[in-house]
Amino acid sequence: MMSAAQSQTTLESKLEALQCHFTWDLETSKSMLLRRKDNLEDIGTEEGNSWLGHIYNLRGFIQYKLGFTEDAQSFFNKAAEAFSKIRNADEGPWLVVNYGNLAWLHHHLGDQAESQAYLSKVNALMNKYPSPSQDELDPEIYAEKGWTLMKFSREQKKEAADYFQRAIRMQPDMVEWNTSYVLELMYDFRENNEGQEADILDKMRTAKEQDPENLYLAVLYLEQCTKKGERIEDEARELARKVLRNPVSSYSGIKPLLRVYLNHVSIDEAIDLAEEALGKHPDKRHLKKCCAFCYKWKIFRESPEQSLIDRAISLHEEVISLYPDSSLVKEINLAKIYSNLNNSQDKVEQIYQEVLERDLEPLDKQMIYSTYAKHLSWNRQDSGGSVRYHMKVAKIPQESIYRETSIKTLKKIRDRGRSHMCREIEEFLENLPEP
């Protein structure tokens, strides 16, 4: 007879073999979890969202990782309900990930009998609905894994695209999978810029024809067209009317549309559009964030009147209070706004010092130190202080754009040979360990 310890080991090995959020090696630093939590909340949960089950599954996993187990179970249960409505069926392979999550959750809660029950449900589903290809997972699993990685990690975007591609190859009629696949390719192209503009644009055009109601895709396609030098002002204004009629969501298309307005129509029209959307839905924090985004660029690019500056500051302060767990970038933007104003340097310093004193995770520390180093150099003409903070960035042993940029800056200062700190910088760089 199997001992209790052997039984536990067997259960854990079965859990490790599941395909679900608990086994997908997702980054779970607290700051990342809190940002993803806010992002998912802003997507919205309106009826008709084809990714609603996936959203609830991911929200459940995040809540568990943040220590809210009751919320986690509630979201996993909502995911199952959403899948039933969307797929118009009580069961199917789309529940494999959901049941896997519940098996893990009950295991962590110490309820091994319930955990085993969900393991049995997973096995029953996989036997009843075998994958179309013997050597691959079910396309529903690939699609959910692709969507999750796309939302969770920049580093895993290529993997996400690969999972979508596998899902589409086995089940090509799922329009939303193809749309997400094309969006993932576009995100990767933006970051790597490998000179495939024509191919990306062609894929986006085809996806747009297949998914004509997806305004988020339509806006990103329009934005891509501007890179070919096309005039898009009229189309942008037409899209704006449609976006304003849609339910409010971070995937309604409003944020990328405002970016198109800011860069290719006019900043003032962008502000008017953002204020109109906020006027229709004054309680939606995502729209307040969009509005603050527009005013920020008005201040950075122009010299607006005081009333606009006051509005920008007020919006940023409100957004910071509405996103208490993920407002770091907004706080830095507020400091940058104040740094553009006369007689506000004390306020700038106060914001930076409050942020610098926090117990932040390595990547966030790098971002703050990097931003403060630039502030010291550009706004305070404190070259020595700026060097010290670039050193702080580089000292943190984590690869990032901030570390890379700070090391490049330090090397430039050293190579110019004009700073009294050249020798110190040289010694620092020689002794800098690899991350």
C-alpha positions as CSV (number, residue, x, y, z in Angstrom):
1,M,0.0,0.0,0.0
2,M,1.3,3.5,-0.9
3,S,2.4,5.6,2.1
4,A,1.1,9.1,2.7
5,A,4.5,10.5,1.6
6,Q,4.5,8.5,-1.6
7,S,1.0,9.5,-2.3
8,Q,1.9,13.2,-1.9
9,T,4.9,12.8,-4.2
10,T,2.8,11.1,-6.8
11,L,0.2,13.9,-6.6
12,E,2.9,16.6,-6.9
13,S,4.4,14.9,-10.0
14,K,1.0,14.8,-11.6
15,L,0.4,18.5,-10.8
16,E,3.8,19.4,-12.3
17,A,2.8,17.7,-15.5
18,L,-0.3,19.9,-15.9
19,Q,-0.6,22.7,-18.5
20,C,-1.8,25.7,-16.4
21,H,-0.6,29.0,-15.1
22,F,1.1,27.3,-12.1
23,T,3.5,25.4,-14.4
24,W,4.2,28.0,-17.1
25,D,7.1,29.6,-15.4
26,L,5.6,33.1,-15.3
27,E,7.5,35.9,-13.6
28,T,5.9,36.5,-10.3
29,S,7.7,39.5,-8.7
30,K,5.3,41.6,-6.7
31,S,5.6,44.7,-8.9
32,M,5.0,42.6,-12.0
33,L,2.0,40.9,-10.5
34,L,0.5,44.3,-9.4
35,R,1.0,45.8,-12.8
36,R,-0.6,42.9,-14.5
37,K,-3.5,42.9,-12.1
38,D,-4.2,46.6,-12.9
39,N,-3.8,45.9,-16.6
40,L,-6.3,43.0,-16.5
41,E,-8.8,45.0,-14.5
42,D,-8.7,47.7,-17.2
43,I,-9.5,45.3,-20.0
44,G,-13.0,45.0,-18.7
45,T,-15.4,42.1,-18.4
46,E,-18.2,43.0,-20.8
47,E,-20.2,40.3,-22.5
48,G,-18.8,39.2,-25.9
49,N,-15.2,39.4,-25.0
50,S,-13.8,36.2,-26.5
51,W,-10.9,36.2,-24.0
52,L,-13.0,36.6,-20.9
53,G,-12.3,33.0,-19.6
54,H,-8.6,33.5,-20.1
55,I,-8.8,36.9,-18.3
56,Y,-10.4,35.4,-15.3
57,N,-8.0,32.4,-15.2
58,L,-5.0,34.8,-15.2
59,R,-6.6,37.1,-12.7
60,G,-7.2,34.1,-10.4
61,F,-3.5,33.1,-10.7
62,I,-2.3,36.6,-9.9
63,Q,-4.6,36.9,-6.9
64,Y,-3.3,33.6,-5.6
65,K,0.3,34.8,-6.0
66,L,-0.6,38.0,-4.2
67,G,-2.0,35.9,-1.3
68,F,-5.7,36.3,-1.9
69,T,-6.8,32.7,-2.2
70,E,-10.5,33.3,-1.9
71,D,-10.4,35.8,-4.8
72,A,-8.3,33.3,-6.7
73,Q,-11.0,30.6,-6.4
74,S,-13.7,33.0,-7.3
75,F,-11.9,34.1,-10.5
76,F,-11.2,30.5,-11.5
77,N,-14.9,29.7,-11.1
78,K,-15.8,32.8,-13.1
79,A,-13.5,31.5,-15.8
80,A,-15.3,28.2,-16.1
81,E,-18.7,30.1,-16.4
82,A,-17.3,32.5,-19.0
83,F,-16.0,29.6,-21.1
84,S,-19.4,27.9,-21.0
85,K,-21.1,31.0,-22.3
86,I,-18.5,31.8,-24.9
87,R,-18.2,28.2,-26.2
88,N,-21.9,27.5,-25.7
89,A,-21.0,24.2,-24.0
90,D,-20.6,23.0,-20.4
91,E,-17.3,21.3,-21.1
92,G,-14.5,21.0,-23.6
93,P,-10.7,21.2,-23.9
94,W,-10.8,24.9,-23.0
95,L,-11.4,23.8,-19.4
96,V,-8.1,21.9,-19.1
97,V,-6.1,24.9,-18.0
98,N,-8.9,26.1,-15.6
99,Y,-9.1,22.7,-13.9
100,G,-5.3,22.5,-13.7
101,N,-5.3,25.8,-11.9
102,L,-8.0,24.6,-9.5
103,A,-6.0,21.4,-8.9
104,W,-3.0,23.5,-7.9
105,L,-5.0,25.9,-5.8
106,H,-6.6,23.1,-3.7
107,H,-3.2,21.5,-3.4
108,H,-1.7,24.7,-1.9
109,L,-4.8,25.1,0.4
110,G,-4.1,21.6,1.7
111,D,-7.2,20.0,0.3
112,Q,-5.6,17.1,-1.5
113,A,-8.9,15.2,-2.1
114,E,-10.3,18.2,-4.1
115,S,-7.0,18.6,-5.9
116,Q,-7.1,15.0,-6.9
117,A,-10.7,15.4,-8.1
118,Y,-9.7,18.2,-10.5
119,L,-6.7,16.1,-11.7
120,S,-9.3,13.4,-12.6
121,K,-11.4,16.0,-14.4
122,V,-8.3,17.1,-16.5
123,N,-7.6,13.5,-17.4
124,A,-11.3,12.9,-18.3
125,L,-11.3,15.9,-20.6
126,M,-8.1,15.0,-22.3
127,N,-9.4,11.4,-22.9
128,K,-12.8,12.7,-24.2
129,Y,-11.3,15.5,-26.3
130,P,-7.9,14.2,-27.6
131,S,-5.6,16.7,-29.4
132,P,-6.0,16.7,-33.2
133,S,-2.2,16.0,-33.3
134,Q,-0.8,13.1,-31.2
135,D,2.5,14.9,-30.5
136,E,1.0,18.3,-29.6
137,L,-1.2,19.9,-27.0
138,D,-4.8,20.8,-27.8
139,P,-5.1,24.0,-29.7
140,E,-7.2,25.6,-26.9
141,I,-4.2,25.1,-24.5
142,Y,-1.8,26.5,-27.0
143,A,-4.0,29.6,-27.5
144,E,-4.4,30.2,-23.8
145,K,-0.7,29.8,-23.1
146,G,0.1,32.2,-26.0
147,W,-2.4,34.8,-24.7
148,T,-1.0,34.5,-21.2
149,L,2.6,34.9,-22.2
150,M,1.7,37.8,-24.4
151,K,0.1,39.6,-21.5
152,F,2.7,38.6,-18.9
153,S,6.2,38.8,-20.3
154,R,8.1,40.8,-22.9
155,E,10.9,38.2,-22.8
156,Q,8.4,35.4,-23.8
157,K,6.7,37.1,-26.7
158,K,8.4,34.9,-29.4
159,E,7.1,31.9,-27.5
160,A,3.7,33.4,-27.4
161,A,3.6,33.9,-31.2
162,D,4.8,30.2,-31.6
163,Y,1.9,28.9,-29.4
164,F,-0.6,31.0,-31.3
165,Q,0.8,29.7,-34.6
166,R,0.4,26.1,-33.4
167,A,-3.1,26.7,-32.3
168,I,-4.1,28.3,-35.6
169,R,-2.5,25.5,-37.6
170,M,-4.8,23.0,-35.9
171,Q,-7.9,25.1,-35.7
172,P,-7.7,27.9,-38.3
173,D,-11.3,29.1,-37.9
174,M,-10.7,30.9,-34.5
175,V,-10.6,34.6,-35.6
176,E,-9.5,35.9,-32.2
177,W,-6.5,33.6,-32.1
178,N,-5.3,34.9,-35.5
179,T,-5.8,38.5,-34.4
180,S,-3.8,38.0,-31.2
181,Y,-1.1,36.2,-33.2
182,V,-0.8,39.1,-35.6
183,L,-0.7,41.6,-32.8
184,E,2.1,39.6,-31.1
185,L,4.1,39.6,-34.4
186,M,3.6,43.4,-34.5
187,Y,4.7,43.9,-30.9
188,D,7.8,41.8,-31.6
189,F,8.5,43.7,-34.8
190,R,8.3,47.1,-33.0
191,E,10.9,46.0,-30.4
192,N,13.3,44.3,-32.8
193,N,12.6,46.4,-36.0
194,E,14.0,43.8,-38.3
195,G,12.8,45.4,-41.5
196,Q,9.7,43.4,-42.3
197,E,7.2,46.3,-42.5
198,A,5.5,45.1,-45.7
199,D,5.0,41.6,-44.3
200,I,3.6,42.9,-41.0
201,L,1.3,45.3,-42.7
202,D,0.0,42.6,-45.0
203,K,-0.7,40.3,-42.1
204,M,-2.5,43.1,-40.2
205,R,-4.6,44.0,-43.2
206,T,-5.7,40.4,-43.6
207,A,-6.5,40.0,-39.9
208,K,-8.5,43.3,-40.0
209,E,-10.6,41.9,-42.8
210,Q,-11.3,38.7,-40.8
211,D,-12.0,40.6,-37.6
212,P,-13.7,43.8,-38.7
213,E,-15.3,44.6,-35.3
214,N,-11.9,44.7,-33.6
215,L,-11.2,48.4,-33.3
216,Y,-8.0,47.9,-31.3
217,L,-6.6,46.0,-34.3
218,A,-7.9,48.7,-36.7
219,V,-6.2,51.5,-34.8
220,L,-2.9,49.6,-34.7
221,Y,-3.1,48.9,-38.4
222,L,-3.7,52.6,-39.0
223,E,-0.7,53.5,-36.9
224,Q,1.4,51.1,-38.9
225,C,0.2,52.7,-42.2
226,T,1.7,56.0,-41.0
227,K,5.2,54.4,-41.2
228,K,4.7,54.2,-45.0
229,G,4.0,58.0,-45.0
230,E,0.2,57.6,-45.6
231,R,-2.1,60.4,-44.5
232,I,-4.5,59.0,-42.0
233,E,-6.2,62.0,-40.4
234,D,-9.7,61.4,-41.8
235,E,-9.6,57.6,-41.0
236,A,-8.4,58.4,-37.5
237,R,-11.4,60.7,-36.9
238,E,-13.8,58.2,-38.3
239,L,-12.3,55.5,-36.0
240,A,-12.6,57.8,-33.1
241,R,-16.4,58.0,-33.5
242,K,-16.6,54.2,-33.4
243,V,-14.3,53.8,-30.5
244,L,-16.3,56.3,-28.4
245,R,-19.4,54.2,-29.0
246,N,-17.8,51.0,-27.7
247,P,-17.7,49.8,-24.1
248,V,-14.8,51.3,-22.2
249,S,-11.8,49.0,-22.0
250,S,-8.1,49.2,-22.4
251,Y,-8.7,47.1,-25.6
252,S,-11.3,49.5,-27.0
253,G,-8.6,51.1,-29.0
254,I,-8.7,54.5,-27.3
255,K,-5.0,54.5,-26.0
256,P,-3.4,53.7,-29.3
257,L,-5.8,56.0,-31.1
258,L,-4.7,58.9,-28.9
259,R,-1.1,58.0,-29.7
260,V,-2.0,58.3,-33.4
261,Y,-3.6,61.7,-32.8
262,L,-0.6,62.9,-30.8
263,N,1.8,61.9,-33.5
264,H,-0.1,62.3,-36.8
265,V,-3.2,64.6,-36.2
266,S,-2.7,67.1,-33.4
267,I,-2.1,67.2,-29.7
268,D,-5.1,69.5,-29.1
269,E,-7.5,67.1,-30.9
270,A,-6.0,64.2,-28.9
271,I,-6.8,66.1,-25.7
272,D,-10.3,67.0,-26.9
273,L,-10.9,63.3,-27.8
274,A,-9.7,62.1,-24.4
275,E,-11.8,64.7,-22.5
276,E,-14.8,63.7,-24.6
277,A,-14.4,60.0,-23.7
278,L,-13.8,60.9,-20.0
279,G,-16.9,63.1,-20.1
280,K,-19.0,60.2,-21.2
281,H,-17.5,57.9,-18.5
282,P,-16.1,60.0,-15.7
283,D,-15.7,57.1,-13.3
284,K,-13.4,55.1,-15.6
285,R,-9.8,55.2,-14.3
286,H,-8.4,53.9,-17.6
287,L,-9.8,57.0,-19.4
288,K,-8.3,59.3,-16.8
289,K,-4.9,57.7,-17.4
290,C,-5.4,58.2,-21.2
291,C,-6.3,61.9,-20.5
292,A,-3.2,62.4,-18.3
293,F,-1.1,60.8,-21.1
294,C,-2.2,63.4,-23.6
295,Y,-1.7,66.4,-21.3
296,K,1.8,65.1,-20.4
297,W,2.8,65.3,-24.1
298,K,1.2,68.7,-24.5
299,I,3.5,70.0,-21.7
300,F,6.6,68.1,-23.0
301,R,6.3,69.3,-26.6
302,E,4.8,72.8,-26.1
303,S,4.6,75.6,-23.6
304,P,0.9,75.5,-22.7
305,E,-1.0,78.0,-20.5
306,Q,-1.2,77.5,-16.8
307,S,-4.8,76.1,-16.9
308,L,-3.6,73.1,-19.0
309,I,-0.6,72.5,-16.7
310,D,-3.0,72.6,-13.7
311,R,-5.2,70.1,-15.4
312,A,-2.3,67.8,-16.2
313,I,-1.1,67.9,-12.6
314,S,-4.6,67.2,-11.2
315,L,-5.1,64.3,-13.6
316,H,-1.7,62.7,-12.7
317,E,-2.4,63.0,-9.0
318,E,-5.8,61.4,-9.4
319,V,-4.4,58.6,-11.6
320,I,-1.7,57.9,-9.0
321,S,-4.4,57.6,-6.3
322,L,-6.4,55.2,-8.6
323,Y,-3.4,53.0,-9.3
324,P,-1.8,52.9,-5.8
325,D,0.1,49.6,-6.6
326,S,1.3,50.4,-10.1
327,S,1.8,54.2,-10.3
328,L,5.5,54.4,-10.3
329,V,5.8,55.6,-13.9
330,K,3.0,58.1,-13.3
331,E,4.8,59.6,-10.3
332,I,7.9,60.0,-12.4
333,N,5.9,61.7,-15.1
334,L,4.4,64.1,-12.5
335,A,8.0,64.9,-11.4
336,K,8.9,65.6,-15.0
337,I,5.9,67.9,-15.4
338,Y,6.9,69.9,-12.3
339,S,10.5,70.1,-13.6
340,N,9.2,72.0,-16.6
341,L,7.8,74.7,-14.3
342,N,9.6,77.6,-12.6
343,N,9.6,77.6,-8.8
344,S,8.7,73.9,-8.6
345,Q,12.1,72.2,-8.2
346,D,11.4,71.6,-4.5
347,K,8.3,69.6,-5.5
348,V,10.3,67.6,-8.1
349,E,12.9,66.7,-5.5
350,Q,10.2,65.7,-3.0
351,I,8.6,63.3,-5.5
352,Y,12.0,61.7,-6.4
353,Q,13.1,61.4,-2.8
354,E,9.8,59.7,-1.7
355,V,10.2,57.2,-4.6
356,L,14.0,56.6,-4.0
357,E,13.3,55.8,-0.3
358,R,10.9,52.9,-1.2
359,D,11.8,49.2,-1.0
360,L,11.7,48.6,-4.8
361,E,12.5,45.5,-6.8
362,P,15.7,45.6,-8.9
363,L,14.2,46.6,-12.3
364,D,12.1,49.4,-10.7
365,K,15.2,50.6,-8.8
366,Q,17.1,50.7,-12.1
367,M,14.3,52.7,-13.8
368,I,14.2,55.2,-10.9
369,Y,17.9,55.6,-10.6
370,S,18.3,56.0,-14.4
371,T,15.5,58.7,-14.5
372,Y,16.9,60.5,-11.5
373,A,20.5,60.4,-13.0
374,K,19.1,62.2,-16.1
375,H,17.2,64.7,-14.0
376,L,20.4,65.6,-12.1
377,S,22.3,66.0,-15.3
378,W,19.7,68.0,-17.4
379,N,17.8,69.9,-14.8
380,R,20.2,70.4,-11.9
381,Q,23.5,70.5,-13.8
382,D,24.9,68.1,-11.1
383,S,27.2,65.9,-13.3
384,G,28.8,64.2,-10.3
385,G,25.4,63.2,-8.8
386,S,24.3,62.0,-12.1
387,V,27.4,59.8,-12.5
388,R,26.7,58.3,-9.0
389,Y,23.2,57.3,-9.9
390,H,24.3,55.8,-13.3
391,M,26.7,53.7,-11.2
392,K,23.8,52.7,-8.9
393,V,21.9,51.5,-12.0
394,A,24.9,49.5,-13.4
395,K,25.6,48.0,-10.0
396,I,22.3,46.2,-9.9
397,P,23.0,42.8,-11.5
398,Q,20.0,42.6,-13.8
399,E,20.0,42.9,-17.5
400,S,17.8,45.8,-18.7
401,I,17.7,48.7,-21.0
402,Y,18.3,51.0,-18.0
403,R,21.6,49.2,-17.1
404,E,22.7,49.1,-20.7
405,T,22.1,52.8,-21.1
406,S,23.8,53.8,-17.9
407,I,26.9,51.7,-18.7
408,K,27.0,53.4,-22.2
409,T,26.7,56.8,-20.6
410,L,29.5,56.1,-18.1
411,K,31.8,54.9,-20.9
412,K,31.1,58.1,-22.9
413,I,31.9,60.3,-20.0
414,R,35.1,58.3,-19.4
415,D,36.1,58.4,-23.1
416,R,35.6,62.2,-23.3
417,G,38.1,62.6,-20.5
418,R,36.6,65.9,-19.3
419,S,35.1,64.8,-15.9
420,H,37.1,64.9,-12.7
421,M,35.5,61.4,-12.1
422,C,37.1,59.7,-15.1
423,R,39.5,57.6,-13.1
424,E,36.8,56.6,-10.6
425,I,34.5,55.7,-13.5
426,E,37.3,53.6,-15.1
427,E,37.8,51.7,-11.9
428,F,34.1,51.2,-11.5
429,L,33.7,49.8,-15.0
430,E,36.7,47.5,-14.7
431,N,35.3,45.9,-11.5
432,L,31.6,45.7,-12.7
433,P,30.4,42.1,-12.5
434,E,28.3,40.6,-15.2
435,P,24.6,40.2,-14.4
